[in-house]
Amino acid sequence: MLTGKRILLILSGGIAAFKCHDLIRRLRERGASVRCVMTPAATKFVTALSLQALSEDKVYSDLFSLTDESEMGHIELSREADLLVVAPASANILARMAQGLADDLATTVLLATDKAVLVAPAMNVRMWLHPATQANVETLRARGVAFIGPNEGAMACNEYGPGRMSEPLEIVAAIEAYFMGRLPASEPPSLISGPSVIRMAPETMGGAIAHRPLVGRRAIVTSGPTREAIDPVRYISNHSSGKQGHAIAGALAALGAEVTLVTGPVSVADPAGVKIVRVDSADDMLAACRAALPADIAICAAAVADWKVRNAAHGKLKKVPGAAPPALELVPNPDILATLSASGPQRPALVVGFAAETENVVANALAKRERKGCDWIVANDVSPATGTFGGDRNTVHLVTISGVEAWPTLAKDAVAEELARRVVRHFDKGGAAAAS
Ligand code: CTP
């Protein structure tokens, strides 16, 4: 998609500069060429040598270099680019851009360019939220500069909030969107609109709870993918690792619950203290969940295949020379979460589903909670840039009848522990049917 596109990557000073190594790799593997310009501050965080090795091009940083200026003047640098990307963009370079300063090569190129500019800010949360920075951002936006990020999360300076540079794949997606004629969203993600979302800072998570408060409670947890047979040797499945579901089962067990973990094929270790039921297909998973009833809690974290193959072959499908490949007819699988949510007198008092979404995470999760009839939805963004599938961290929203909470990015174990704590508090409050 980026074949032949020429990106001029301008790095300013910030710890996020290290992410530019990956950004350059990602751009180059998509066919773009990348030429780097560094501010003097950027050279304190990454070396010109590493950028040069990855971009396979000369790196420019000195406005007054006679050789550079004779080979490739600052006007030429921007003329030869299709898009200028400032990443990381510090508060300082945003201020200099807004002022129209040209006091180093980077800002001189930015002032001299007639090309589009995409900016990925990265700075301390207070610097980002400072009225001076916000005014500079507004000025640049009004001049047509596009922004990607910053993201919200834990920062190198031990603070939390908006200010983290967007991940390399998010920046790549914004660049691709630019070349497809769509500029990236002009609203920074820190200003989310729509249903009211309470942002949970890390220090508001956790908290003391009694020793093994879930003793006497039974829980069913589904985890991992399902496999839907095509024939005895082939199947349809997905990338779910089971890390999140297994962590939840372990966290509930650690708090004293009697847990049945119904899991598709995964390679993560069994959590301690839970009964494991291993299944392959969605039909088997549903049967195992039904067999584990009654239960007080059901948490469906499995990535159940939505479809199975009608009439899977009993013997291996053989290739017949010259014949067309077999046409697979797919039929829907049972919805385990919806079935448990509607299981009448056997319905667990608290039914929790997950929502794996790649866009409109909150809106889709709100709709999914209604549609599936569960009490809570843990919505996670599984778009490739997040690395959620198979990764160790997760950024989730907890959707309940009382509203939507945006949790900070946490290790999957920490998401599981926090969810288990919420389960405890829910039952402490009496576990009202309309779970809050
Ligand atoms: N789920 C389930 N049985 C299915 C499909 C999904 O139990 N056959 C559960 C998942 O474990 C998860 C929730 O339903 O808790 C939502 O799964 P998700 O894949 O996000 O949603 P889908 O039902 O596939 O809906 P869509 O395709 O619209 O995203």
Residues whose N, C-alpha, C, O or C-beta is under 5 A from the ligand:
A	BS01	CTP	C300 A301 A302 A303 V304 A305 D306 N333 P334 D335 I336 L337 G353 F354 A355 A356
